[in-house]
Amino acid sequence: MNMEYFKGGKIVSIRKAGGGAAYGAIGPVEAYWEGLRDGRLMPARAEVDPRGIADALEQAFILEKIAPGLARVRLAGAHLNDLMAMEVRGMPVSALFEPGARREVQRILHEVMDTPAVVRLSLASQRGFGRAPLMARMILMPLRDGHDAPTRIFGALQASGRIGRGPNRFTIRDVETRPIKAARAYRPVRHFASPFPATTPIPSAKAPPLRLVHDADRV
């Protein structure tokens, strides 16, 4: 991956390696978030622009906190819908996991938003009728809302292997946590149209800003 994104008079690079060809979307999504963060504790939801992760939109998502340790899928790329064989928008993110893993998911969500921290997960799905086992990687990174509260999560989920009959739910094999420290204060941000779904065209410079009906989350 070798991409750069021009924003606000500077280049935001997303060149970072993706952790192997099988999970090539994870690294660029993390590098894009780091570029937006730019030494702050975390970037804002309003700073996320689809042009910065053009090659990883299908694997990317944004979660919204609904209670301590609980979050729902606010926006998601097509890869998550394919894995679950259904529209995941509006679902609790815990629905992507086997019941035995959901308490750990709750702990991880709390850690991402309240520590705050970047969390990388190694996942596996079970074999089922018409469904081969899958390995996957997931990354979760905090975002602040319009009130500077860490109530959103920006991330990506990418599975390796053939996606059979859904839904594919995952267990957690490994968790890597990296607490975040800020080197400088927040700055005002520019608001962008929602990057999801991935098939939504990007408006040209002459066109009025695009606003999806389902994305009322202007933070």
C-alpha positions as CSV (number, residue, x, y, z in Angstrom):
1,M,0.0,0.0,0.0
2,N,1.4,3.4,-1.0
3,M,-1.2,6.1,-0.6
4,E,-1.3,9.7,0.5
5,Y,-4.2,12.0,1.2
6,F,-4.1,15.8,1.0
7,K,-6.0,17.5,3.8
8,G,-6.0,21.0,5.2
9,G,-2.8,21.9,3.4
10,K,-0.8,18.9,4.5
11,I,-0.3,15.3,3.4
12,V,-1.8,12.6,5.6
13,S,0.1,9.4,4.7
14,I,-1.4,5.9,4.9
15,R,1.7,4.0,3.8
16,K,2.0,1.8,6.8
17,A,2.2,-1.9,6.1
18,G,-1.0,-3.8,6.5
19,G,0.2,-6.9,8.5
20,G,0.4,-9.2,5.5
21,A,-1.5,-9.5,2.2
22,A,-4.3,-11.4,3.8
23,Y,-5.1,-8.4,6.1
24,G,-4.0,-5.6,3.9
25,A,-6.7,-3.2,5.0
26,I,-5.8,-3.1,8.7
27,G,-2.5,-1.2,8.5
28,P,-3.7,1.6,6.1
29,V,-6.8,2.2,8.3
30,E,-4.6,2.5,11.4
31,A,-2.1,4.7,9.6
32,Y,-4.9,7.0,8.4
33,W,-6.2,7.3,12.0
34,E,-2.7,8.1,13.2
35,G,-2.3,10.8,10.5
36,L,-5.6,12.4,11.6
37,R,-4.6,12.2,15.3
38,D,-1.4,14.0,14.6
39,G,-0.1,13.8,18.1
40,R,-3.5,14.5,19.8
41,L,-5.2,12.0,22.1
42,M,-7.6,11.0,19.3
43,P,-9.1,12.6,16.1
44,A,-12.7,13.6,15.8
45,R,-15.4,11.7,14.0
46,A,-16.0,14.7,11.7
47,E,-12.4,14.4,10.4
48,V,-12.9,11.0,8.8
49,D,-13.1,11.3,5.1
50,P,-13.6,8.4,2.6
51,R,-10.8,9.6,0.3
52,G,-8.3,8.8,3.0
53,I,-9.1,5.1,3.1
54,A,-10.3,4.5,-0.5
55,D,-8.7,1.1,-0.7
56,A,-10.1,-0.1,2.7
57,L,-13.7,1.2,2.7
58,E,-15.2,-2.2,2.4
59,Q,-13.5,-3.4,5.6
60,A,-13.9,-0.1,7.6
61,F,-16.5,0.8,10.1
62,I,-17.6,3.3,12.7
63,L,-19.1,2.3,16.0
64,E,-21.2,4.5,18.4
65,K,-21.2,4.1,22.2
66,I,-24.7,3.3,23.5
67,A,-23.7,2.4,27.1
68,P,-20.5,1.7,29.0
69,G,-18.8,-1.2,27.2
70,L,-21.6,-1.4,24.6
71,A,-21.6,0.0,21.0
72,R,-23.6,-0.4,17.8
73,V,-22.5,-0.3,14.2
74,R,-23.2,3.1,13.0
75,L,-21.6,2.7,9.5
76,A,-19.9,-0.2,7.9
77,G,-18.4,-1.4,4.6
78,A,-19.7,-4.2,2.5
79,H,-17.2,-6.8,3.9
80,L,-18.9,-6.8,7.3
81,N,-22.3,-7.3,5.6
82,D,-20.9,-10.2,3.6
83,L,-19.5,-11.9,6.7
84,M,-22.8,-11.7,8.5
85,A,-25.0,-12.2,5.4
86,M,-27.1,-9.3,6.5
87,E,-27.1,-5.5,6.9
88,V,-25.0,-4.9,10.1
89,R,-25.8,-1.1,10.4
90,G,-27.6,-0.6,13.7
91,M,-26.6,-3.9,15.2
92,P,-24.6,-4.2,18.4
93,V,-21.0,-4.9,17.5
94,S,-21.1,-7.9,19.9
95,A,-23.4,-9.6,17.4
96,L,-20.2,-10.2,15.3
97,F,-18.9,-12.4,18.0
98,E,-19.8,-15.8,19.6
99,P,-21.7,-15.5,22.9
100,G,-18.7,-16.7,24.9
101,A,-16.6,-13.8,23.6
102,R,-19.1,-11.0,24.3
103,R,-18.0,-10.2,27.8
104,E,-14.4,-9.8,26.6
105,V,-15.8,-7.5,23.7
106,Q,-17.5,-5.4,26.3
107,R,-14.2,-5.0,28.3
108,I,-12.3,-4.1,25.1
109,L,-14.8,-1.5,24.0
110,H,-14.6,0.1,27.4
111,E,-10.8,0.1,27.2
112,V,-10.7,1.7,23.7
113,M,-12.9,4.6,24.6
114,D,-12.1,5.2,28.3
115,T,-8.3,4.4,28.6
116,P,-8.1,5.4,25.7
117,A,-6.3,2.8,23.6
118,V,-5.8,1.2,20.2
119,V,-6.7,-2.5,20.3
120,R,-5.8,-5.1,17.7
121,L,-7.7,-8.5,17.7
122,S,-6.9,-11.8,16.2
123,L,-10.2,-13.6,15.5
124,A,-11.4,-17.0,14.3
125,S,-14.8,-18.3,13.2
126,Q,-16.1,-21.8,13.6
127,R,-16.8,-24.3,10.8
128,G,-20.5,-24.7,10.0
129,F,-22.8,-26.0,7.3
130,G,-21.7,-24.4,4.1
131,R,-19.1,-22.4,6.0
132,A,-15.4,-23.0,6.2
133,P,-13.5,-21.7,9.2
134,L,-12.2,-18.1,8.8
135,M,-9.3,-16.2,10.4
136,A,-9.6,-12.4,10.7
137,R,-8.0,-9.3,12.1
138,M,-9.7,-6.4,13.7
139,I,-8.5,-3.0,14.9
140,L,-10.4,-0.5,17.1
141,M,-9.4,3.1,17.6
142,P,-11.3,5.9,19.5
143,L,-12.9,9.0,18.0
144,R,-14.2,12.0,19.8
145,D,-17.7,13.5,19.1
146,G,-18.7,17.1,18.7
147,H,-18.5,17.5,22.5
148,D,-15.0,16.1,22.6
149,A,-16.2,13.0,24.3
150,P,-14.7,9.6,23.2
151,T,-18.0,8.0,22.1
152,R,-17.1,6.7,18.6
153,I,-14.7,4.0,17.4
154,F,-13.1,3.9,14.0
155,G,-11.9,0.5,12.9
156,A,-11.6,-2.3,10.4
157,L,-12.4,-6.0,10.2
158,Q,-10.9,-8.2,7.5
159,A,-11.3,-12.0,7.2
160,S,-8.9,-14.3,5.3
161,G,-10.4,-17.2,3.3
162,R,-13.6,-17.9,1.5
163,I,-16.8,-16.5,3.0
164,G,-19.4,-19.2,2.9
165,R,-22.9,-19.1,4.3
166,G,-23.4,-16.5,7.0
167,P,-23.5,-15.4,9.6
168,N,-19.9,-15.8,10.5
169,R,-19.3,-15.0,14.2
170,F,-15.9,-14.9,15.7
171,T,-14.1,-15.9,18.8
172,I,-11.1,-13.9,20.1
173,R,-7.7,-15.6,19.9
174,D,-5.4,-12.7,20.8
175,V,-5.7,-9.1,22.0
176,E,-3.0,-6.4,21.7
177,T,-3.6,-3.2,23.5
178,R,-1.7,0.1,23.1
179,P,-2.7,2.9,25.4
180,I,-2.6,6.4,23.8
181,K,-0.9,9.5,25.0
182,A,-1.4,13.0,23.6
183,A,1.6,15.1,22.5
184,R,-0.5,18.2,21.8
185,A,-4.0,19.7,22.2
186,Y,-7.0,19.3,20.0
187,R,-7.6,21.6,17.0
188,P,-10.8,22.7,15.2
189,V,-11.9,20.2,12.6
190,R,-13.7,20.3,9.2
191,H,-16.8,18.2,8.8
192,F,-17.0,15.7,6.0
193,A,-19.8,13.7,4.4
194,S,-20.1,10.1,5.7
195,P,-17.7,7.6,4.0
196,F,-20.2,4.8,4.0
197,P,-21.6,2.8,2.2
198,A,-18.5,2.3,0.0
199,T,-20.6,2.6,-3.1
200,T,-21.6,6.2,-2.4
201,P,-19.9,8.5,-4.9
202,I,-17.6,11.2,-3.7
203,P,-19.1,14.7,-4.6
204,S,-16.9,16.9,-6.8
205,A,-15.6,20.2,-5.7
206,K,-18.4,22.0,-7.6
207,A,-21.2,19.8,-6.2
208,P,-22.9,20.5,-2.9
209,P,-21.8,18.4,0.1
210,L,-23.3,14.9,0.2
211,R,-25.3,14.0,3.3
212,L,-26.6,10.5,3.6
213,V,-30.1,10.2,5.0
214,H,-29.1,7.4,7.4
215,D,-26.2,9.2,8.8
216,A,-27.6,11.7,11.3
217,D,-24.5,11.4,13.4
218,R,-23.0,14.9,12.8
219,V,-20.3,15.0,15.4
